[in-house]
Amino acid sequence: MFQEYSDVVTIDELCDMLKIGKNKAYELLRGGIIGGFKEGRIWKIPKHVVVDYIMKRSR
């Protein structure tokens, strides 16, 4: 799943993966629903966290 993305994705890539807007992506990150970390001002999200989120939501 998502082989075209690197192991760590950005906000823009997260939005593309989940087909959501940036506001929703930031909401998911700030709320701890999707785990990520900030490097300076840039959010970095491990790809496996996105896959886990999708798998949990699809049950």
N, C-alpha and C positions, 0 to 999 in steps of 0.2 A: 504494500500500500504506500503510495506517495514516493515511488522510487526516484522521481525526477527532482526531489528536494533533498538538500543536504541534511545531516543529522541534527543541525540546529537551524531553526527558521526565524525569520523576522516577522514583525507585525503584518507587513504587506503579504508575505507568504502565508501566514496564518489565515488572513482574510480570504485569500484565494483558496486555500485548502477547505475551509469551512463555508465558503460562500456567504460571508458576513461582512458587515461594515467595520470600519476602524473603531467606532464608538463601542460596539458590542465586543470587539476583541479586547479593548482596554478594560471593559467592565469584567470580562471573564478573567483576565489576568489580575486585576486589582482585587477581585473578590476571592481569589485563590481557587477558582473553579478549574482553571488551567494553570499549571505551574510554569513559571519562567523566572528569569532573573534579568536585572538591568546591568548592562556594561556601559557605564557613563549614562548617556540618555537613551541608549538603544536597548529595547527589549530583545532577549534571546529566549527562544522556546525550544526545548528538546522535541524532536519530531515524535519520539515514542510517547510523549505526554499527550500530544494531539491525537495520536492513534488510540491511546487508552481512553481519552475523553469520548471519542466517537464510539468505541466498543461499549462503554458503559451506557451511553445514551441510546444505543440501539437495542438494548435488552428489554 
